[in-house]
Amino acid sequence: MGRAFVYVILGGGVAAGYAALEFSKRGVPPGELCIISEEPVPPYERPALSKGFLLPEAPARLPSFHTCVGANEERLTPKWYKEHGIELVLNTRVKSADVRRKTLITATGETISFKILIIATGARALKLEEFGVEGSNAENVCYLRDLNDATRLVEVMQSRMAGNAVVIGGGYIGMECAASLVINGLKVTMVFPEAHCMARLFTPKIAEFYESYYEAKGVRFVKGNVLTSFENDSEGKIKGVILKDGTRLPADLVVVGIGIRPNTELFGGQLTLEKGGIKVNARMQTPSNASIYAIGDVATFPVKLFGSNRRLEHVDSARRSARHAVSAILSPDKTGEFDYLPFFYSRVFALSWQFYGDNVGEVAHFGDFAGGRFGAYWVDKGRLVGSFYEGGNREEYVVIAEATRVRPEVADLDELGRLGLEFAFRFARKEDPLPPPEVVAPVNASQGGDTSSVVVAGRPVYGWHASAGVLVAASIAGFAYWYGWRRRRW
Ligand SMILES: Cc1cc2nc3c(=O)[nH]c(=O)nc-3n(C[C@H](O)[C@H](O)[C@H](O)COP(=O)(O)OP(=O)(O)OC[C@H]3O[C@@H](n4cnc5c(N)ncnc54)[C@H](O)[C@@H]3O)c2cc1C
């Protein structure tokens, strides 16, 4: 038994959905494209699972958050795929791949062959067992990666109202789940080995703000500690977690968010792996096989801005890499190199932040931490490389994205911190071919000051590149703000 397609997308997550829309926009003929996914539903906006999906009132449910509503584009329902002649092979796990023969074999034994393969297998949640802790299979231990996980988490949460929840892991999944658990009326303790939450991104000062906010909502933090075992009841359910220092925490529900692992196994020994992902070039194409592309969380691609290859685990990267790959496949002569400004966001309780670029080098904090409108700039080798802002408006996110994209030189970190958003605004006004932003930065506006020692050489060598970059950054930030504003529940 077998089927053959010109294009096969392996994986049915965010990147697959955006790739499908791009194929359709570019007029792929009916019957040529197929998506194979282990999941039972067509691609959806995965970030909804830790936000609107977990709300106790009017929760987000499919079909409302199928891709590509997150980018204010068409909602691709099963009907849409049918109408566009795109074959959805759902509930189907691919168990082996032969890139030389251009075939995939599913768990049911079907062979699906392709001319062009787009690998969009994303990543899976790391299990406790990988760290030597048994117990993931207990009824009240939850992970959160896909719709099944989210549905299960809601069921367990609703059966433990007012109970004790322990969240293992202080990353964004842990933080977003903890907020949702509190909103659902559970008493939450977060346990993680680092000195503060979101340790891969937040500085201690930024983390302190969120931790205080969470504590005011009743969340307890146990830092510098790890789970070593569970305590079970007679039915095998977890009733307590035991930490490395011997502490016992009562638990009616445990949510584990300890990281992810890219799904690359099918291609081990066939394609080049780098930084945990499938290595691709700036067209999202594997260097060793021109018929194979990789996109989204599973792809390690050149981030021009950083001059290095990165594997990103962010929804915006999945969407944009997907579109770029399809463009490179269908319009090779008109498609340049993927030139991406990394962008990541999160929303918890009434808070909302965005981050652009890279968090390496020295940090300058700015803004009103007490008032919940603050940020940070990262400066590496004398240049601005990353920007974070909490509580911003559209213009503010646009300008920090612009500034990060252009990478201005920074001579004085203290002054950068004093200027805060004004740095990005002044820079944007100097460099930006767009009309000046309508809103003048409220932060530090009264502080005035001379920026000349901060921006030593604002305009980059390649002026055209900066201008294009500004436009791209502005569109990313504009979308990001729109997404945050319009889709608060996701
Ligand atoms: C709960 C949650 C909240 C998030 N929130 C945010 C956020 O706020 N901001 C942000 O920037 N990012 C967020 N992310 C990250 C973002 O969702 C991911 O970066 C994005 O989903 C990556 O898209 P992808 O298509 O590469 O992978 P995925 O969306 O994971 O899709 C991979 C697909 O491949 C399928 N698959 C894998 N292996 C096989 C196989 N062998 N056979 C068949 N099918 C297979 C999977 O079942 C899945 O359908 C969040 C992620 C999660 C889990």
The ligand as a MOL file (V3000), in Angstrom:
LIG
                    3D

  0  0  0     0  0            999 V3000
M  V30 BEGIN CTAB
M  V30 COUNTS 53 58 0 0 0
M  V30 BEGIN ATOM
M  V30 1 C 1.9290 25.0150 25.6140 0
M  V30 2 C 2.8420 25.8040 24.7280 0
M  V30 3 C 2.8150 27.1950 24.7670 0
M  V30 4 C 3.6540 27.9370 23.9600 0
M  V30 5 N 3.6280 29.2930 24.0410 0
M  V30 6 C 4.4670 30.0190 23.2960 0
M  V30 7 C 4.4850 31.4290 23.4070 0
M  V30 8 O 3.7680 32.0140 24.2180 0
M  V30 9 N 5.3320 32.1300 22.6070 0
M  V30 10 C 6.1540 31.5150 21.6850 0
M  V30 11 O 6.8980 32.1980 20.9830 0
M  V30 12 N 6.1670 30.1620 21.5680 0
M  V30 13 C 5.3550 29.4100 22.3540 0
M  V30 14 N 5.3590 28.0450 22.2450 0
M  V30 15 C 6.2790 27.3950 21.2960 0
M  V30 16 C 5.6240 27.1900 19.9330 0
M  V30 17 O 4.3550 26.6570 20.0790 0
M  V30 18 C 6.4910 26.2820 19.1030 0
M  V30 19 O 7.6860 26.9990 18.8500 0
M  V30 20 C 5.8230 25.8690 17.7980 0
M  V30 21 O 4.6940 25.0990 18.0500 0
M  V30 22 C 6.7830 25.0980 16.9100 0
M  V30 23 O 6.0940 24.7040 15.7710 0
M  V30 24 P 6.5280 23.3800 14.9710 0
M  V30 25 O 5.5480 23.2250 13.8750 0
M  V30 26 O 7.9700 23.4230 14.6810 0
M  V30 27 O 6.3340 22.1950 16.0080 0
M  V30 28 P 4.9970 21.6780 16.6770 0
M  V30 29 O 3.9900 22.7600 16.7170 0
M  V30 30 O 5.3940 21.0170 17.9280 0
M  V30 31 O 4.4620 20.5660 15.6760 0
M  V30 32 C 5.1500 19.3440 15.4650 0
M  V30 33 C 4.1660 18.3530 14.8770 0
M  V30 34 O 4.8530 17.2130 14.3760 0
M  V30 35 C 4.1430 16.0320 14.7590 0
M  V30 36 N 5.0840 14.9090 14.7010 0
M  V30 37 C 6.2870 14.7970 15.3240 0
M  V30 38 N 6.8710 13.6350 15.0110 0
M  V30 39 C 6.0300 12.9860 14.1710 0
M  V30 40 C 6.0710 11.7310 13.5010 0
M  V30 41 N 7.1070 10.8950 13.6040 0
M  V30 42 N 5.0120 11.3820 12.7270 0
M  V30 43 C 3.9510 12.2120 12.5880 0
M  V30 44 N 3.8590 13.4170 13.1930 0
M  V30 45 C 4.8880 13.7910 13.9770 0
M  V30 46 C 3.6370 16.3830 16.1380 0
M  V30 47 O 2.6160 15.5180 16.5480 0
M  V30 48 C 3.1610 17.8190 15.8910 0
M  V30 49 O 1.8970 17.8200 15.3100 0
M  V30 50 C 4.5370 27.2730 23.0630 0
M  V30 51 C 4.5780 25.8670 23.0330 0
M  V30 52 C 3.7470 25.1440 23.8550 0
M  V30 53 C 3.8180 23.6340 23.8450 0
M  V30 END ATOM
M  V30 BEGIN BOND
M  V30 1 1 1 2
M  V30 2 1 2 3
M  V30 3 2 2 52
M  V30 4 2 3 4
M  V30 5 1 4 5
M  V30 6 1 4 50
M  V30 7 2 5 6
M  V30 8 1 6 7
M  V30 9 1 6 13
M  V30 10 2 7 8
M  V30 11 1 7 9
M  V30 12 1 9 10
M  V30 13 2 10 11
M  V30 14 1 10 12
M  V30 15 2 12 13
M  V30 16 1 13 14
M  V30 17 1 14 15
M  V30 18 1 14 50
M  V30 19 1 15 16
M  V30 20 1 16 17
M  V30 21 1 16 18
M  V30 22 1 18 19
M  V30 23 1 18 20
M  V30 24 1 20 21
M  V30 25 1 20 22
M  V30 26 1 22 23
M  V30 27 1 23 24
M  V30 28 2 24 25
M  V30 29 1 24 26
M  V30 30 1 24 27
M  V30 31 1 27 28
M  V30 32 2 28 29
M  V30 33 1 28 30
M  V30 34 1 28 31
M  V30 35 1 31 32
M  V30 36 1 32 33
M  V30 37 1 33 34
M  V30 38 1 33 48
M  V30 39 1 34 35
M  V30 40 1 35 36
M  V30 41 1 35 46
M  V30 42 1 36 37
M  V30 43 1 36 45
M  V30 44 2 37 38
M  V30 45 1 38 39
M  V30 46 1 39 40
M  V30 47 2 39 45
M  V30 48 1 40 41
M  V30 49 2 40 42
M  V30 50 1 42 43
M  V30 51 2 43 44
M  V30 52 1 44 45
M  V30 53 1 46 47
M  V30 54 1 46 48
M  V30 55 1 48 49
M  V30 56 2 50 51
M  V30 57 1 51 52
M  V30 58 1 52 53
M  V30 END BOND
M  V30 END CTAB
M  END
